Amino acid sequence: MNVDELSIADLIIEAMPFSDEIIKWCHSHPGFKDGLKVTNPDNFYALGMVQTSFTENRPGDLVIGFISYDMTAKVFKQDFIVDLGERHNEFVLYTKLPRNFTGRRDPKYVKHINEFYSIYGRDGNYASTHHVDLKHIDELAKRINNPELSARARRAIDSSERIVLAGGRRHITQQELHKTLAKIRAEKTKSAS
């Protein structure tokens, strides 16, 4: 990442509860970073939480799910990053890129969500998990004993409505981006201690 020129996508990646390895991967694979819904804040509002799991048919791969709120379609969407072999050095993103996607494409590491279901979704695993509703999120929050997930989902809806009514997000200066990045990193350091 060029620390002189930051983007909102860089901040979002740093703020997400991604491992250091995924953050580094995003910075070295721009097509992967562009494919993440969370790095497209004009269209998606990130919940800022991840959920990890393993499947029987590929037990060595770590599946990382993360939910964003689509501000246009007004629906929650979950995409998946797979840590191949749980080695923390190679990741594949499974998502559904829109037809009008203008970012860089990376066919080796960014694949269609249907391919995820054909590989990891056998036997009904991950059924109905790409588009989720508040009921699904509330059930998930109860199952993982994390009521904050439900609260974040409701805040995402409310905040998204305000963003849309305001005509989009406001411009953020490089100075603000750098100041926010310093705060994010300070909080991460503090919580790691």
C-alpha positions in Angstrom: 0.0 0.0 0.0 1.3 3.4 -0.9 1.1 5.2 2.4 1.3 8.7 0.8 -1.9 8.1 -1.3 -4.7 6.4 0.6 -8.1 5.4 -0.6 -11.3 4.7 1.4 -10.9 1.1 0.3 -7.5 1.0 2.0 -9.1 2.2 5.2 -11.9 -0.2 5.1 -9.6 -3.2 4.6 -7.5 -2.0 7.6 -10.7 -1.6 9.7 -12.2 -4.9 8.8 -11.4 -7.8 11.2 -9.3 -9.4 8.5 -6.0 -11.1 9.4 -2.8 -9.3 8.6 -2.2 -11.8 5.9 -5.5 -11.0 4.1 -4.8 -7.2 4.5 -1.4 -7.7 2.9 -2.9 -9.9 0.2 -5.4 -7.2 -0.7 -2.6 -4.6 -1.0 -0.6 -6.9 -3.3 -3.6 -8.1 -5.4 -5.6 -5.1 -6.5 -8.1 -7.1 -8.4 -8.9 -9.1 -5.3 -9.3 -5.8 -3.3 -11.5 -4.3 -6.0 -13.8 -7.3 -5.9 -14.6 -7.0 -2.2 -18.0 -5.5 -1.7 -16.7 -3.8 1.5 -14.2 -1.8 -0.6 -17.0 -0.2 -2.6 -18.5 2.1 0.0 -20.7 4.0 -2.4 -22.7 0.9 -3.0 -22.1 -1.3 0.1 -22.1 -0.7 3.8 -19.8 -3.2 5.7 -21.0 -4.7 8.9 -17.3 -5.0 10.0 -17.6 -8.6 11.2 -16.4 -12.0 9.9 -17.5 -15.5 10.5 -15.1 -18.5 10.0 -16.0 -22.1 9.3 -14.7 -25.3 7.7 -16.6 -27.8 5.5 -16.5 -31.6 5.3 -15.7 -31.7 1.6 -12.7 -29.3 1.9 -11.7 -29.5 5.6 -8.3 -27.9 5.1 -9.7 -24.6 3.7 -10.8 -21.9 6.1 -14.0 -20.2 4.9 -14.4 -16.5 6.0 -17.8 -15.0 5.5 -18.5 -11.3 5.7 -21.8 -9.4 5.2 -22.4 -6.1 3.6 -25.6 -4.1 3.1 -26.3 -3.3 -0.6 -27.6 0.3 -0.4 -29.3 0.2 -3.8 -30.9 -3.2 -3.6 -31.6 -2.8 0.1 -30.5 -6.4 0.9 -27.7 -7.9 2.9 -25.1 -9.9 0.8 -22.5 -12.3 2.1 -19.4 -13.1 0.2 -16.6 -15.5 1.2 -12.9 -15.4 1.3 -11.3 -18.9 1.3 -7.9 -19.3 2.9 -6.6 -22.2 0.8 -5.2 -24.9 3.0 -5.4 -22.5 6.0 -1.8 -21.6 5.2 -2.5 -17.8 5.3 -0.7 -17.1 2.1 -3.2 -17.6 -0.7 -6.8 -16.4 -0.7 -9.8 -16.7 -3.1 -12.7 -14.3 -3.0 -16.1 -15.7 -4.0 -18.5 -12.9 -4.9 -20.9 -11.8 -7.6 -19.5 -8.8 -9.4 -22.0 -6.5 -11.0 -22.1 -6.3 -14.8 -21.0 -2.7 -14.6 -18.0 -3.5 -12.4 -15.3 -1.0 -13.3 -12.5 -2.3 -11.1 -9.7 -4.6 -12.0 -10.6 -8.2 -12.5 -8.6 -11.1 -11.1 -10.0 -14.4 -12.5 -7.4 -16.5 -10.6 -8.4 -15.1 -7.2 -11.9 -13.6 -7.7 -14.5 -16.2 -8.6 -18.3 -16.2 -8.9 -20.3 -17.0 -5.8 -21.9 -19.9 -7.7 -18.5 -21.6 -7.9 -18.2 -21.3 -4.1 -21.5 -23.1 -3.7 -20.5 -25.9 -6.1 -17.2 -26.5 -4.2 -18.1 -25.7 -0.6 -21.9 -25.8 -0.6 -22.4 -29.5 -1.3 -24.9 -31.2 1.0 -26.7 -28.0 1.6 -23.7 -26.2 3.3 -24.0 -22.4 3.1 -27.5 -22.7 1.5 -29.2 -19.3 1.2 -26.2 -17.4 2.6 -25.4 -15.0 -0.2 -28.5 -12.9 0.2 -29.5 -12.8 3.9 -32.2 -10.9 5.7 -32.4 -9.5 9.3 -34.0 -12.7 10.5 -31.0 -14.8 9.3 -28.6 -12.3 10.9 -30.6 -12.3 14.2 -30.5 -16.1 14.2 -26.7 -16.1 13.4 -26.2 -13.6 16.2 -27.9 -15.8 18.7 -26.1 -18.9 17.4 -22.7 -17.3 17.9 -23.8 -15.4 21.0 -23.0 -12.0 19.6 -25.9 -9.6 19.8 -23.7 -6.9 18.3 -24.1 -8.4 14.9 -27.9 -7.7 15.0 -27.2 -4.2 16.2 -24.7 -3.6 13.4 -27.1 -4.8 10.8 -29.8 -2.3 11.9 -27.2 0.5 12.0 -26.2 -0.4 8.5 -29.7 0.0 7.3 -30.2 3.3 9.1 -26.8 4.7 8.0 -27.3 3.6 4.4 -30.6 5.4 4.2 -29.0 8.6 5.5 -26.1 8.2 3.0 -28.5 7.7 0.1 -30.7 10.7 1.2 -27.6 12.8 1.4 -26.7 12.0 -2.2 -23.8 9.7 -1.3 -20.8 9.8 1.1 -18.9 13.0 1.5 -15.4 13.5 0.1 -12.7 12.6 2.5 -9.4 14.4 2.3 -6.0 12.6 2.4 -5.3 14.2 5.7 -8.5 12.7 7.1 -7.7 9.3 5.6 -4.2 9.3 7.2 -5.6 10.4 10.6 -8.2 7.7 10.5 -5.7 5.1 9.4 -3.5 6.0 12.4 -6.5 5.7 14.7 -7.4 2.2 13.3 -3.9 1.0 13.7 -3.6 2.4 17.3 -6.8 0.6 18.2 -5.6 -2.7 16.7 -2.4 -2.4 18.6 -4.2 -1.6 21.8 -6.6 -4.5 21.4 -3.8 -6.9 20.6 -2.1 -6.1 23.9 
